[in-house]
Amino acid sequence: MSADNDKKRGGKRRYVGGRVSKRFKGSRELEVGMQGVLITCNMNEGKCTSEAYSVLGEYADQLYGPEKSQECDGSNSEEEDDAEAALKKEVAQLKQTGKGQRRFQAVASGANNVVFMRTHNVDPAKLVHHILSDLHATKKKKSRVILRMLPVSGTCKAFQEDMDKYLPTFLEPWFKTPNHATYQIAFKARNSSHNKRDDIINSIAGLVGKMNPENKVDLTNPELSIIVEVIKSVCCLSVVRDYALYRKYNLQEVVKEDAPKPDPSAAGDAKATQEATEQSGGEDILKAKEEQTEKQAEDIKEPGNGKPIVEEEEVEAEEDK
């Protein structure tokens, strides 16, 4: 009996809070060679992971069709209630379908408030752009805790010499002659102190310029955005479109109604109306002043002779002399 209890306690210790201990992690950590989707959230990684499976699965089904069932037969509810049984079931699923063959698999990212969803037989950039495009058009909110959803099309070690080797091949499809585009570089590092932002950006910009001199930096409305996300010793890379339009790929911001753009013609009409009003008001003020002056002139005349009082005083002074 005590042996069974120790076995259960040991199993639960290895599977706490939905996270597998280091003994069982294996390839369940973000590492070089992976593709997927980097997802940021705010203090609720468990809920974020659940929403990520839901959102990614829904739109992946639209693009690639439903994923084949990977459930294992012979399991019962009592076994699923036990944490160790749940772990065994997941391992069995991986063995059944082949290692890493599931369409989406959550792996440890190595940073707080960041979830990495590893993908298989899915183009991360195409899928995430499809999601943002639909949310931008429908303004229908699909998540509560997911903030940004960034595709990761390639990964390499986050050291300058490794990036210098990997980036030329990675960036060729978008920037090497005859291809060219306006672009910007979005860089962020987490839990990494050996990467300097300016050095990385200048290095990538120099490389893109050498590929084709027609590639130009545009920080306002670029055609392409090079996303560089460094987590510990792994550099996650992607090249995306509509980065500014889709609010930096933020699922919460992209569903908000766009602020109405000012109408230049309406602004011109309003300005003309204002100028006309000011001109009309100026004429009215001038006319009012003229009428007031005339009235004052009439008030200072003495009734009867119609001569001004000031002139009569001057006459009387001459008579006294």
Summary of the structure (lengths in Angstrom):
residues: 321
radius of gyration: 36.4
end to end distance: 140.8
largest distance: 140.8
contacts: 886
relative contact order: 0.11
helix: 48%
strand: 19%
